[in-house]
Amino acid sequence: MATNPIPQFPAGFLWGVSTSAHQIEGAADQREPSVWDAFTAEEGRVKDGSNAAVACDHFHRYPEDVALLRELGVDAYRFSVSWPRVNAPGGLDFYDRLVDELAGAGVRPVPTLFHWDLPLSLQEAGGWLNRDTAERFAEYVAVVADRLGDRVTKWITLNEPAEHTLLGHALGTHAPGRQLMFDALPAAHHQLLGHGLAVRALRAAGASDIGIANSHGPTWAASAEQPDVEAAAFYDLLLNRLFAEPVLLGEYPDGIGELMPGDDVAADLKVISEPVDWYGINYYAPTRVGAPEGTDIEFGGVTIPAELPFTVKEIEDVPTTDFGWPVVPSGLTDLLTAFRDRYGDRLPPVVITENGCSYEGVDDQERVAYLDGHVRALHRAVEAGVDVRGYFVWSLLDNFEWAEGYARRFGLVHVDYTTLERTPKASYGWYRDLLRAQRGA
């Protein structure tokens, strides 16, 4: 790892950390069931057989966690609001307390309004395959904004609709566990429609700093051969362009809009492309893609079925995380400059809403090296003229890592899942020192 100081970012750059409700809150008895409660109750769905009924017990321990945020010195804390909790009596009271605690610590609250934990009652009515869910989402957003909008000034509508569509509805490895392949596209459209309706609801409530958190990464063709190039272009369309272009350009990539549900997709796109104030990008790694090989491929904990028109391949000669994900900091620079070049002035200011890695241990020097490399890569993008306004590490705490259960640790803070004791890791100290250096402290 380089030991020279990380260059200074522009004044006002927002430094933060991220979490999500289902992964850390626990207190499942004080909210409605979600799709993830039903999913984890099915045998074999989660690798270690666990669930998030307790998780990190953030619901009861939030003052301790906010104290960790204060000591860390972040400007902002990105958390998610649990729609199932808001649906329960008194559910918004928790977020009232959390936002007030953050204000007292001098940390800006940045809530994400949907991070995959759909109320089970809505799933039973069709979930995101049902257009009505987008309308119900906007109604829920209005309720949250009415309650918290006097203290929350920065909002995120959705987290990673690409993953929720692909893993939850196409491949079935995440909740709600559907295996619809390309018939999952309505879930993508309705999430994006929900985003646009949520932007309108937030504007109506007086909000003026609204974004979305989409996951993106460079797609590398496995070779210069035409089949590999075409497969990589298709993968890039599905995971990048399909979720960026409706928001940024008000259109689907060629050939995709015709596959979307509804009588008037063009009218829906006008809603989906309601202007956002900034664009959130979750970045973890590039993906190397080649032509299909006719067999299922295991990659990053996910089975890529043979019938898909691409194969995900290993990126050779780079380190990997404990999750097996490649570590390629330069991919973040490449992604951001490519987005700037592709979308020009249609791309608003960018915030990196997630970036992080899974490693074991409290003396997590691999995570320190990972974050150091990615922050430097981010600075190179800023030097190249990309308007980047913030960076959020995933995650504050080790937590329930979806279908992996508790086997993967992404936190700056170690959580003992027996005692729930929090122990800051070496990476926590590194990030704290980086923030102090950025402020000249």
C-alpha positions as CSV (number, residue, x, y, z in Angstrom):
1,M,0.0,0.0,0.0
2,A,1.2,3.5,-0.8
3,T,2.2,5.5,2.2
4,N,2.2,9.0,0.6
5,P,-0.7,11.2,1.7
6,I,-3.9,11.0,-0.3
7,P,-4.4,14.3,-2.2
8,Q,-6.9,16.8,-1.0
9,F,-10.4,16.6,-2.4
10,P,-12.4,19.8,-3.1
11,A,-13.8,21.8,-0.3
12,G,-17.3,20.6,0.7
13,F,-16.7,17.1,-0.4
14,L,-19.0,14.8,1.5
15,W,-17.4,11.8,3.4
16,G,-19.6,9.1,4.8
17,V,-20.4,5.5,5.5
18,S,-23.4,3.4,4.5
19,T,-25.6,0.7,6.0
20,S,-29.1,-0.8,5.3
21,A,-32.0,-1.4,7.7
22,H,-32.6,-5.1,7.2
23,Q,-28.9,-5.9,7.5
24,I,-28.3,-4.2,10.9
25,E,-31.5,-3.2,12.7
26,G,-32.9,-6.4,14.1
27,A,-36.0,-5.9,16.2
28,A,-38.0,-7.9,13.7
29,D,-40.8,-8.2,16.2
30,Q,-41.4,-4.4,15.9
31,R,-42.1,-4.2,12.2
32,E,-44.1,-6.0,9.6
33,P,-42.6,-9.0,7.8
34,S,-40.5,-8.3,4.7
35,V,-39.7,-10.4,1.6
36,W,-36.4,-11.2,3.3
37,D,-38.1,-12.7,6.4
38,A,-40.0,-15.0,4.1
39,F,-36.9,-15.8,2.0
40,T,-34.6,-16.6,5.0
41,A,-37.3,-18.9,6.5
42,E,-37.0,-21.2,3.5
43,E,-34.4,-23.9,4.0
44,G,-31.2,-23.5,1.9
45,R,-31.8,-19.9,0.9
46,V,-29.1,-18.5,3.2
47,K,-25.7,-20.2,3.2
48,D,-25.3,-20.4,7.0
49,G,-29.0,-20.8,7.7
50,S,-29.2,-17.5,9.5
51,N,-31.6,-14.6,9.4
52,A,-31.7,-10.9,10.4
53,A,-34.2,-11.0,13.3
54,V,-31.4,-9.6,15.5
55,A,-28.6,-8.8,13.1
56,C,-26.5,-6.0,14.8
57,D,-29.4,-4.9,17.0
58,H,-28.9,-1.4,15.7
59,F,-32.6,-0.7,16.6
60,H,-31.7,-0.8,20.3
61,R,-28.0,0.1,20.1
62,Y,-28.2,3.1,17.7
63,P,-26.7,5.6,20.3
64,E,-23.6,3.4,20.5
65,D,-23.4,3.3,16.7
66,V,-23.9,7.0,16.3
67,A,-21.1,7.6,18.8
68,L,-18.9,5.5,16.5
69,L,-19.9,7.7,13.6
70,R,-19.0,10.8,15.7
71,E,-15.6,9.5,16.6
72,L,-15.0,8.4,13.0
73,G,-15.6,12.0,12.0
74,V,-17.8,11.4,8.9
75,D,-19.9,14.2,7.5
76,A,-22.8,11.9,6.7
77,Y,-24.4,8.6,7.5
78,R,-26.3,6.8,4.7
79,F,-28.9,4.4,6.3
80,S,-32.1,3.0,4.9
81,V,-35.6,3.3,6.2
82,S,-37.4,0.0,6.6
83,W,-40.7,0.2,4.7
84,P,-42.0,-2.7,6.9
85,R,-41.1,-0.9,10.0
86,V,-42.8,2.3,8.9
87,N,-45.9,0.2,8.2
88,A,-46.0,-0.9,11.8
89,P,-47.5,1.2,14.6
90,G,-45.0,3.8,15.8
91,G,-42.4,2.6,13.3
92,L,-41.3,6.1,12.3
93,D,-40.5,6.9,15.9
94,F,-37.3,4.9,15.6
95,Y,-36.1,7.1,12.6
96,D,-37.1,10.2,14.5
97,R,-34.8,9.2,17.3
98,L,-32.0,8.2,15.0
99,V,-32.1,11.4,13.0
100,D,-32.1,13.4,16.2
101,E,-29.2,11.4,17.6
102,L,-27.3,12.1,14.3
103,A,-28.0,15.8,14.5
104,G,-26.6,15.8,18.0
105,A,-23.4,14.2,16.8
106,G,-23.0,16.6,13.9
107,V,-23.6,13.9,11.3
108,R,-25.9,14.5,8.3
109,P,-28.6,11.9,7.8
110,V,-28.9,10.5,4.3
111,P,-31.8,8.0,4.2
112,T,-32.3,5.5,1.4
113,L,-36.0,4.9,1.0
114,F,-35.9,1.3,-0.4
115,H,-33.0,-1.1,0.1
116,W,-34.6,-4.4,-1.0
117,D,-36.8,-5.1,2.1
118,L,-40.3,-4.9,0.5
119,P,-43.2,-5.5,2.9
120,L,-44.3,-9.1,2.5
121,S,-47.9,-7.9,2.1
122,L,-47.0,-6.1,-1.1
123,Q,-45.0,-9.0,-2.4
124,E,-48.0,-11.2,-1.9
125,A,-49.9,-8.8,-4.1
126,G,-47.4,-9.1,-6.9
127,G,-44.4,-7.1,-5.5
128,W,-42.4,-5.1,-8.0
129,L,-43.9,-7.1,-10.9
130,N,-47.1,-5.2,-10.1
131,R,-47.3,-1.6,-11.3
132,D,-49.3,-0.7,-8.2
133,T,-46.2,-1.2,-6.0
134,A,-44.6,1.9,-7.5
135,E,-47.7,3.9,-6.5
136,R,-47.6,2.5,-3.0
137,F,-43.9,3.3,-2.8
138,A,-44.6,7.0,-3.6
139,E,-47.2,7.1,-0.9
140,Y,-44.8,5.6,1.7
141,V,-42.1,8.1,0.6
142,A,-44.5,11.0,1.2
143,V,-45.2,9.7,4.7
144,V,-41.5,9.5,5.6
145,A,-40.7,12.9,4.1
146,D,-43.5,14.5,6.0
147,R,-42.1,13.1,9.3
148,L,-38.4,13.6,8.7
149,G,-38.2,16.3,6.1
150,D,-37.6,19.1,8.7
151,R,-34.3,17.5,9.6
152,V,-33.3,15.4,6.5
153,T,-31.9,17.4,3.6
154,K,-30.4,14.7,1.4
155,W,-32.4,11.7,0.1
156,I,-31.9,8.5,-1.9
157,T,-34.9,6.9,-3.5
158,L,-33.7,3.3,-4.4
159,N,-30.7,1.2,-3.8
160,E,-29.4,-1.0,-6.6
161,P,-32.5,-1.8,-8.6
162,A,-30.2,-3.8,-11.0
163,E,-29.2,-6.3,-8.3
164,H,-32.8,-6.5,-6.9
165,T,-34.0,-7.3,-10.4
166,L,-31.2,-9.7,-11.4
167,L,-30.6,-11.6,-8.1
168,G,-34.1,-11.3,-6.7
169,H,-36.3,-11.7,-9.7
170,A,-34.3,-13.2,-12.6
171,L,-31.9,-15.7,-10.9
172,G,-33.7,-16.2,-7.5
173,T,-30.6,-16.1,-5.3
174,H,-32.0,-13.1,-3.3
175,A,-35.5,-12.4,-2.0
176,P,-38.1,-12.7,-3.3
177,G,-36.5,-15.7,-4.9
178,R,-38.1,-15.6,-8.3
179,Q,-36.3,-17.3,-11.3
180,L,-37.9,-15.4,-14.1
181,M,-34.9,-14.7,-16.3
182,F,-35.9,-12.0,-18.8
183,D,-39.5,-12.0,-17.6
184,A,-38.1,-10.1,-14.6
185,L,-37.8,-6.9,-16.7
186,P,-41.1,-5.6,-15.3
187,A,-39.5,-5.5,-11.8
188,A,-36.8,-3.2,-13.3
189,H,-39.4,-0.9,-14.9
190,H,-41.6,-0.6,-11.9
191,Q,-38.7,0.1,-9.5
192,L,-37.6,2.9,-11.9
193,L,-41.1,4.2,-12.1
194,G,-41.3,4.1,-8.3
195,H,-38.1,6.1,-8.3
196,G,-39.6,8.8,-10.5
197,L,-42.8,8.9,-8.4
198,A,-40.7,9.1,-5.2
199,V,-38.8,12.1,-6.6
200,R,-42.1,13.9,-7.3
201,A,-43.3,13.0,-3.8
202,L,-40.1,14.4,-2.2
203,R,-40.3,17.5,-4.3
204,A,-43.8,18.0,-3.2
205,A,-42.6,17.8,0.4
206,G,-40.0,20.5,-0.2
207,A,-36.9,18.3,-0.7
208,S,-34.2,19.7,-2.9
209,D,-31.2,17.3,-2.7
210,I,-32.4,13.9,-4.2
211,G,-30.5,11.1,-5.8
212,I,-30.6,7.4,-6.6
213,A,-28.0,4.7,-5.7
214,N,-27.3,2.6,-8.8
215,S,-24.6,-0.1,-9.0
216,H,-22.2,0.2,-11.9
217,G,-18.9,-1.1,-13.0
218,P,-16.8,-1.3,-16.2
219,T,-17.5,-4.3,-18.4
220,W,-14.4,-5.8,-20.1
221,A,-14.7,-8.1,-23.1
222,A,-12.7,-11.3,-22.5
223,S,-11.1,-10.8,-25.9
224,A,-11.3,-8.7,-29.0
225,E,-13.2,-11.5,-30.8
226,Q,-16.6,-10.5,-31.9
227,P,-18.6,-13.0,-29.8
228,D,-16.9,-11.8,-26.7
229,V,-17.3,-8.1,-27.6
230,E,-21.0,-8.6,-28.3
231,A,-21.5,-10.5,-25.0
232,A,-19.8,-7.8,-23.0
233,A,-21.9,-5.1,-24.7
234,F,-25.1,-7.0,-23.8
235,Y,-23.9,-7.4,-20.1
236,D,-23.1,-3.7,-20.0
237,L,-26.6,-2.9,-21.4
238,L,-28.3,-5.1,-18.7
239,L,-26.3,-3.9,-15.7
240,N,-25.3,-0.4,-16.5
241,R,-27.3,1.2,-19.3
242,L,-30.7,-0.3,-18.5
243,F,-30.7,1.5,-15.1
244,A,-28.8,4.7,-15.9
245,E,-30.4,5.8,-19.2
246,P,-34.0,5.9,-18.1
247,V,-33.0,8.2,-15.2
248,L,-30.4,10.3,-17.0
249,L,-31.8,10.4,-20.6
250,G,-35.4,9.5,-20.3
251,E,-35.1,6.5,-22.6
252,Y,-34.3,2.8,-22.6
253,P,-31.5,1.4,-24.7
254,D,-32.6,0.3,-28.1
255,G,-34.8,-2.7,-28.1
256,I,-35.5,-2.7,-24.3
257,G,-38.4,-0.3,-24.1
258,E,-40.6,-2.6,-26.2
259,L,-40.1,-5.3,-23.5
260,M,-41.4,-3.2,-20.7
261,P,-45.0,-3.4,-19.3
262,G,-47.7,-0.8,-19.6
263,D,-49.7,1.0,-22.2
264,D,-47.5,4.0,-22.4
265,V,-43.8,3.4,-21.6
266,A,-42.9,6.8,-23.0
267,A,-45.2,8.5,-20.4
268,D,-43.6,6.4,-17.7
269,L,-40.1,7.5,-18.9
270,K,-41.1,11.1,-18.3
271,V,-41.7,10.2,-14.7
272,I,-38.6,8.0,-14.4
273,S,-36.4,10.9,-15.7
274,E,-37.7,13.5,-13.2
275,P,-34.4,15.5,-12.7
276,V,-32.3,14.4,-9.8
277,D,-29.8,16.6,-8.0
278,W,-27.0,14.1,-8.0
279,Y,-26.4,10.5,-9.2
280,G,-25.3,7.8,-6.8
281,I,-22.9,5.1,-7.9
282,N,-22.1,1.9,-5.9
283,Y,-18.8,0.6,-7.2
284,Y,-17.1,-2.7,-6.3
285,A,-15.3,-4.1,-9.3
286,P,-15.3,-4.4,-13.1
287,T,-16.7,-7.5,-14.8
288,R,-14.9,-9.5,-17.5
289,V,-17.4,-11.0,-19.9
290,G,-17.2,-13.4,-22.8
291,A,-19.5,-15.4,-25.1
292,P,-21.7,-18.0,-23.5
293,E,-20.0,-21.4,-22.9
294,G,-23.1,-23.6,-22.6
295,T,-22.6,-24.4,-18.9
296,D,-23.6,-22.8,-15.7
297,I,-20.9,-20.7,-14.1
298,E,-20.4,-20.0,-10.4
299,F,-19.1,-16.5,-9.9
300,G,-19.1,-14.4,-6.7
301,G,-21.6,-16.6,-4.9
302,V,-24.0,-16.5,-7.9
303,T,-24.8,-19.1,-10.5
304,I,-24.9,-17.6,-14.0
305,P,-27.2,-19.9,-16.0
306,A,-26.0,-21.3,-19.3
307,E,-29.0,-19.9,-21.2
308,L,-27.8,-16.3,-20.6
309,P,-26.1,-14.8,-23.7
310,F,-22.8,-14.1,-21.8
311,T,-20.4,-15.8,-19.4
312,V,-18.7,-13.9,-16.5
313,K,-15.0,-14.8,-16.4
314,E,-12.2,-14.4,-13.8
315,I,-10.1,-11.3,-14.0
316,E,-6.6,-12.7,-13.9
317,D,-3.5,-11.4,-12.1
318,V,-5.4,-9.1,-9.6
319,P,-5.9,-9.7,-5.9
320,T,-9.4,-10.7,-4.7
321,T,-11.3,-10.1,-1.5
322,D,-12.5,-12.8,0.9
323,F,-15.7,-12.8,-1.2
324,G,-13.7,-13.6,-4.3
325,W,-14.3,-10.2,-5.9
326,P,-11.5,-8.7,-7.9
327,V,-9.7,-5.7,-6.5
328,V,-9.3,-3.1,-9.3
329,P,-9.2,0.5,-8.1
330,S,-8.5,1.8,-11.5
331,G,-11.9,0.5,-12.6
332,L,-13.5,3.3,-10.5
333,T,-11.6,6.0,-12.5
334,D,-12.5,4.3,-15.7
335,L,-16.1,4.0,-14.8
336,L,-16.5,7.6,-13.9
337,T,-14.7,9.0,-16.9
338,A,-16.7,6.7,-19.1
339,F,-20.0,7.9,-17.6
340,R,-18.9,11.5,-18.1
341,D,-18.0,10.8,-21.7
342,R,-21.1,8.8,-22.4
343,Y,-23.7,11.1,-20.8
344,G,-22.0,14.5,-20.9
345,D,-24.0,17.3,-19.4
346,R,-26.9,14.9,-18.8
347,L,-24.9,13.4,-15.9
348,P,-25.5,15.4,-12.7
349,P,-22.9,15.6,-9.9
350,V,-21.9,12.1,-8.8
351,V,-21.7,10.6,-5.3
352,I,-20.0,7.3,-4.6
353,T,-22.8,5.9,-2.4
354,E,-21.0,2.5,-1.7
355,N,-17.5,1.2,-2.0
356,G,-16.1,-1.5,0.2
357,C,-14.8,-5.1,0.6
358,S,-15.2,-8.2,2.6
359,Y,-12.2,-9.3,4.7
360,E,-11.8,-11.1,8.0
361,G,-10.0,-9.8,11.1
362,V,-9.8,-6.7,13.1
363,D,-6.3,-5.8,11.9
364,D,-7.7,-5.6,8.4
365,Q,-4.8,-4.2,6.4
366,E,-6.3,-5.6,3.2
367,R,-9.3,-3.4,3.6
368,V,-7.1,-0.4,4.4
369,A,-5.2,-1.1,1.1
370,Y,-8.5,-1.5,-0.8
371,L,-9.9,1.7,0.5
372,D,-6.7,3.6,0.0
373,G,-6.5,2.5,-3.6
374,H,-10.1,3.4,-4.4
375,V,-10.0,6.8,-2.8
376,R,-6.9,7.6,-4.9
377,A,-8.6,6.3,-8.0
378,L,-11.6,8.5,-7.1
379,H,-9.3,11.5,-6.8
380,R,-7.9,10.7,-10.3
381,A,-11.4,10.9,-11.7
382,V,-11.8,14.3,-10.0
383,E,-8.5,15.5,-11.6
384,A,-9.9,14.3,-14.9
385,G,-12.8,16.6,-14.6
386,V,-15.6,14.3,-13.3
387,D,-17.8,16.3,-10.9
388,V,-17.7,14.0,-7.8
389,R,-19.2,15.4,-4.6
390,G,-19.0,12.6,-2.1
391,Y,-17.8,9.1,-1.1
392,F,-19.5,6.6,1.3
393,V,-17.7,3.5,2.5
394,W,-19.7,0.2,2.7
395,S,-20.1,-0.4,5.6
396,L,-20.0,1.0,9.1
397,L,-20.7,-2.4,10.7
398,D,-20.2,-6.1,9.9
399,N,-23.8,-7.2,9.2
400,F,-26.2,-9.7,7.7
401,E,-24.9,-10.1,4.2
402,W,-28.1,-11.3,2.5
403,A,-27.8,-14.8,1.0
404,E,-24.3,-15.1,2.5
405,G,-25.6,-14.7,6.0
406,Y,-23.0,-13.7,8.5
407,A,-20.1,-15.2,6.6
408,R,-18.9,-12.0,5.0
409,R,-17.6,-9.0,6.9
410,F,-17.7,-5.6,5.1
411,G,-17.6,-3.4,8.2
412,L,-15.1,-0.8,9.5
413,V,-16.3,-2.0,12.9
414,H,-16.2,-5.7,13.9
415,V,-19.5,-7.1,15.4
416,D,-19.4,-10.1,17.7
417,Y,-22.7,-11.7,16.8
418,T,-22.9,-13.5,20.1
419,T,-22.3,-10.5,22.4
420,L,-23.0,-7.8,19.8
421,E,-19.9,-6.0,21.0
422,R,-18.5,-3.5,18.5
423,T,-14.7,-3.3,18.0
424,P,-13.3,-0.7,15.6
425,K,-10.9,-2.2,13.0
426,A,-7.7,-0.9,11.6
427,S,-9.7,0.4,8.6
428,Y,-11.8,2.5,11.0
429,G,-8.7,4.2,12.3
430,W,-7.4,4.6,8.7
431,Y,-10.6,6.3,7.6
432,R,-10.8,8.5,10.7
433,D,-7.2,9.7,10.0
434,L,-8.0,10.3,6.3
435,L,-10.9,12.5,7.2
436,R,-8.8,14.5,9.7
437,A,-6.1,15.0,7.1
438,Q,-8.7,16.1,4.5
439,R,-9.8,18.8,6.9
440,G,-6.3,19.8,7.8
441,A,-6.7,18.7,11.4
